[in-house]
């Protein structure tokens, strides 16, 4: 059994296609087919159902995929560890950052870290907190700065800051006269939300369900500035972190009568090897304070 065969198998599984896998791997399609066939012969089981138009994993294939992911992750960790021994305090850290966190939290972190570790490159991967947590769990990125949702046995977390989610309204909205807004009174309001992979959207939809109504979502975006502009134009209402909302006096923002709290954490997978650069970043965040957050 060769590493190349495992890599081919993993890629076929992720794309559900031998031809697409061959294209992504930049090899001929027969090379992938032969590698999979030899793998099946070696294991003595069939890994794929090939009767349908799109190939799917057999039960044995699903189990072997889990083992393959573990093996290839360990190999990747070993390579990173060897590079670390050579690079010491050099290297790069791949960090997942959601849109709202990217606006107010990441810039001061980036600026201070670069002053302290100028030889370490920070590579930002943008996405919602839910998708970033999944990427950290899978070992596809080193660290996530996320809004904490469900706990994960794979992740260690460090609290960075916390606050409340505010409802954001046009100043002419009748609800803007209230010091705090009961969530049930938002039933008839058009909602402008962050996209599906965001923690913010998840908790707002859960709150709607708790108050027994289906919100009228008229627009979804990953761009916070776009959402704020739409609220300012009286297109609808939205929900943002208090820290973000307070920076925009052109819209009215206030807490909900039954507050929704959030916690922003640094998260990393303690089952994966952490590079020296990643450890340096975690250490930096552990020791640092950001009073303006």
PEJODA-V98885 format. One record per run of one state. SS is the DSSP state (@ for helix, = for strand, . for the rest). FROM is the first residue (numbers start at 1). LEN is the number of residues. If there is no record, write none. Layout:
BEGIN
<<SS;FROM;LEN> <SS;FROM;LEN>>
END
This chain:
BEGIN
<<.;1;2> <@;3;13> <.;16;2> <@;18;8> <.;26;3> <@;29;15> <.;44;4> <=;48;2> <.;50;6> <=;56;2> <.;58;1> <@;59;29> <.;88;3> <=;91;7> <.;98;1> <@;99;6> <.;105;1> <@;106;11> <.;117;3> <=;120;7> <.;127;2> <@;129;10> <.;139;4> <=;143;5> <.;148;7> <=;155;15> <.;170;4> <@;174;4> <.;178;3> <=;181;1> <.;182;1> <@;183;4> <.;187;3> <=;190;5> <.;195;4> <@;199;12> <.;211;5> <=;216;6> <.;222;2> <@;224;9> <.;233;4> <=;237;5> <@;242;4> <.;246;6> <=;252;5> <.;257;4> <=;261;9> <.;270;6> <@;276;12> <.;288;6>>
END
